[in-house]
Amino acid sequence: MKCVKVPRRLMEKVRVKRAPGYEVLYEGDFALIPVSEVSEGLEVVECNPPLRRETPRLNEIVPGISSFYIVGDIMVISPKRELTQKEIEKIMATYNRVNAIYLRRKVTGELRVNELVHLAGERRTTTTFSEGGLKYFVDLAKVYVNPSLATERLKIVDSIPQGSRVLDAFTGYGALALQLARKLGYIVAGDLNLDGLMMASKSAKLNSSKLVLDLVHFDAHNLPFRDKAFDLAIGDNPTMIDEFVDELCRVSSSVILYKLGRIQEGWEKVNDYSKDLVIMKRVLRCDE
């Protein structure tokens, strides 16, 4: 069979006619996409992809689950009602790569940490997973993880030119910082959550490619940097970002802001959050 070989971080941008019924293969930093038609201008290789295992939608297996995500081998669910033990066991049996299931009640506190309740499987909240060709270690009980923003993170990486001096001001476990370090060669990233910074450090060591970044423990209300030290700061703190705009602009020429709310003029919708709220983004030129 023929596969198109592309860098993992670019696979969502590649437009090809995929071969139905087959999974994408991964080799290091590259994705091998099974295709039924070969596209010009793309690298094509011979491959032997596995057949796709069709898994029913979770709300088809157990009605009443409004959302869920899987990080590594841990599933986090948000049901609209209390689930029975039989329903939970049914989920475990269907998603056989999941080794633990947790109920997410809400995101709490200044560190934006999920309140989790163990439902089934192993009683641990640590796991490893891959995104954009890099490996990450996380503890879901100590840091906020949002897999649905993976494509958005890769868009940000692609949009930043080489040579840019970048600050990732709310890095968490380093989801964006490690991708930026791989592209730019060096960045600065920080957070109030010391546990998250330790995870980012461990994740950097997990990857074979050399990732150079400084991880700084700070409160972003008072950043420990001189004025205009950076070309760009990334402010991914949607629930509290208004508190930090002035300080981010003090240390940077431009800021990419993320905000939770109803869509506003001048903002771009990134992701749905609830029925009425969205995560939105804008680029602020600090000298304007």
N, C-alpha and C positions, 0 to 999 in steps of 0.2 A: 504493500500500500504506500501511497505517497503522502508525505507530511510537509507542511510549510514550517520552516525553522525560524523562529523569531525570538528576540530577547523577551523574557517574562514580563518586564515592565511595559512592553509595548503591545502585548498580545491583545488587549482590549481595543486597540486602535486599528488592528489589522482586519481588513474586510476580505474574507475568503468564503467560499462555499464549502462548509464543513461536511464531512462524510457522516451521515446519520448513523447513530447507534454505536459510536466509538468515543472513548475518553481521550483527552489531551494527555500526551506524555511530557515528562519534565526531565531535562538533562542539565544539571547545574543551573546556570543562569538563563537557560533557553527553554522555550516551550515548543513542542512538536505537535502541530495541529493537523489531525487527519482531514484530508480534503477530497472532495469528489471531482473537483476541477482545479487544474493548476493555473495559478495567476502569474502573469509576467512580472518580472522585477523583484520576485521574492525567492529566497533560497528554498529549494525543494530537495528532500532527502527520502530515502527508503525507510519505512518504519513498520512496526508491528504493534499497533495500539490495542489495548484490551477493550472488550465489548463494554458498553455502558450498562451499568446496572440501574434500572429504572426504580427509583424510590418514590413512593406516593408522597404527596404533600402532607406536612405534619397535621394540618387541620382536617385532612381527609382521614387520617388515622385516628386522631382524637379531636373532635370538634371543640371549639371554644378557646383555642390557643391563638392569641392575637399576633404574637411575633415570637421568633426564636433566632438564635444564631449559634454556630458551632465554632469554637476556637480550639485548635488542636484536637484533642479527644474529649473535650468538655462541651456539653450543650447547656445553654442558658435559655429558659423559656419564660414567657409572660402570659399566663393563661387568664382568661376572663372569669374563670370559676375554679373551685377547688377540684383537683384531679383525684381519681381513685388510684389505689395502688395497682390495680389491674391495668389501668390506662398508662401509668408510668412504665410498668413492665413491658407493655406493648411497644412503647416508644423505644426503649432500650433494645428490644429484639429486632426492631425494624432498622434502626441506625446502629449497625453492629460495630462501627468504628468509634462509637461514643462509649467512654468508660465511666462517665459521671454526668449526672443531670442536676442542675440547680435552678431554683425559682428565683427570678429577679423581682424584687419588690419595688425598688426605686434607686435613683442615683442621689447620694446624700453628701453633704458637707462641702467644704471649700476644695477638697481634693477630688471631688466628683467620683466617688467610689460606689460601686454597686453594692446594695444590701442583698446578700445571697442566702438562700435557704436550701440545704441539701435535700434532694428528693430520692436519688437512687445512685447506685454504683459506688465508686471509690470516693472516700471522703478527703479529697484534695482539691485545691483550686489552682495549682500550678500546672502549666503545660507548655509545650513548644509548638510552634506552627510556622508556616512559610507564607510570605507575602512579597510579591514583586521580586522574587529571586533571592530573598534574604530570610534567614531564620530568626525567630524571636522567642525569647523566654518571658512568660508573664505569670503573674499571680492575680487571678480575676477578682480576688477579695481585696486587693490592695491598690488596684489601678483600673482606670476606665478603658475598656477595649471596645472598639466599634468597627467590626470587619466590613460593614456596608460602605465605609468611607475609603476603602482601599483604592478604588479607581480615582477618587478625588485626590488622594495623596500623590499618586503617580502623575496626575495632571499638573500638580504644583511643581513637582520635580522637573518635569519636562519644560515648564514655562520659565524657569530661572536660568539665566545665562551663566556660562562658565566665568569664573573670576569674581563672582558675587560674594560679598561678605554677608553671611546670613546668620540670624539668631532665631532659633526655634524656642519661643519663650514659654510654651506650656507643653513640653515634650512628652510628659507621661513616661511610658516605657520605651520611648524612642522610635515610634512607628514611622514618623516622617524623617526624623534626624538621621537615621542610619541610611535611608535612601538618598538623602541629600549629601551625606558624607561620601557615599560611593561615587556620586556624580561630580561633586565640586572639589573633592580632595580634602576638604576641611570645613567644618562649621562649628558654631557654638550652640549648645542646647542646654536648657535648664528647666527647673520645676521646683515647686514647693514640696512636692511629694518625694521624699528621699528614697522610699522603697522603689518608686518608678525609675529613678536615676540608677539605682543598683541593678534593676532589670535591664535597662538600656546598656549598661556597661557589660553585663553578662552576655547580652545578645550580640554586642559588637565582637566579643571573643568567640562566639559560636560560628561566625562566618569566616570562610577561608580567605575572602578578599580583605585587603588591609583597609580598615575604616578608621580615619583619623578625625576625632571630634573631642572637644572639651565639654564635659558635663558639669554644670555649675548648680549648686543648691542655692536658690534665692527665692525671695518674695517679690513677684513682679510689680508690686506697688513701688518698690525702690530697687531698680536694677543696678547691679554693681559694674556699670560700664560708663565710659565717657560719652559725651554728646556726639551723636552721629558716628558712632563706632561701626555701624553696620549700614549696608545698602538696603537691606530688607529684613524686617522682623515678621514672624508669623505668629499671629495671635489666635490660637485655636482654643478658646475658652468661651463657648457660646452663651453660657448662662450668666457670665459676669464680665464680659469683655469691655463694657462701657467704663468700668473702673480703671482700666489699664491703658486706654488709648493715648493719653497725654504722655505717660512714661515710655510707652513703646515708640512714640514719635520723637521723644527726646533723644533716644539712642540710635534711631534709624531714620533713613530718608523716606522709606515707604513701609507700609504695613499691610499685610493680608489679614483681614479681620473675618472671624466667623461669629455669627450671632443667631440665637434662638428666638423666634418670634413670628409674627405674621409678616408676610413678604412686604418689603418696602421699596419705594422707588430708588434706583441706584444700587440695589442689591441683587445678586444672582442666587436663585434657588439651587441648593446643593443636594438636599435630602429631605424627605418627609420625616417629621418627628411624631406627630399625632394628627388627629383630625383637623385641627386648626393651626398647628404650629409647624414651622419648617426650620431647618438649618440653612442659613444663607451666608453669602460671602461677598465682600467687596475689597477693592484695592484702594487704600488711602495714601495719597501723596502728601507727605507731612509738611511740605513747604507751601502748600496751596491754601 
